[in-house]
């Protein structure tokens, strides 16, 4: 079970370059259920995954399997929407939690989202975000990558403008 909250950013944390980070490229094959292929690029290796997620915006089932680079490339040929690229930073939080800060690249340049995964719903409900977190967008469909993959150029520009206007 994946239980997560999503937030916009008020500002980037200090010394971001000192945190673990890697590049992600991902695309979606289906949205019911959500089926995603992902390439994770780090300084030491590239790894590839196929992920299936049930419906939901806060808590949902998630199954992830490692796949080969060839399988990833073959799936990528079947994608009809936007391929999403982002730099992900792993930031430690209190209570052993971690934030995953995504700075989007390419067509989504300028969008930044931070996610926190929780061990249970009670922990998620008690969570107090740090000051650099902005408005919560967990239930705003525009900020779910599977929906972003289907956006038109105009919708992407609207999303980027929305983020920079500080409205949520």
Buried (B, 14 or more C-beta within 10 A) or exposed (E): EBBBBBBBBEEEBEEEEEBEBBBBBBBBBEBEBBBBBBBBBEEEEEBBBBBBBBEEBBBBEBEEEEBEEEBBEEBBEEBEBBBBBBBBBEBEBEEEBEBBBBBBBEBBEBBBBBBBBBEEEEBBEEBEBBEBBBBBBBEBEBBBBBBBBEBEEEEBEEBBEBBEEEEB
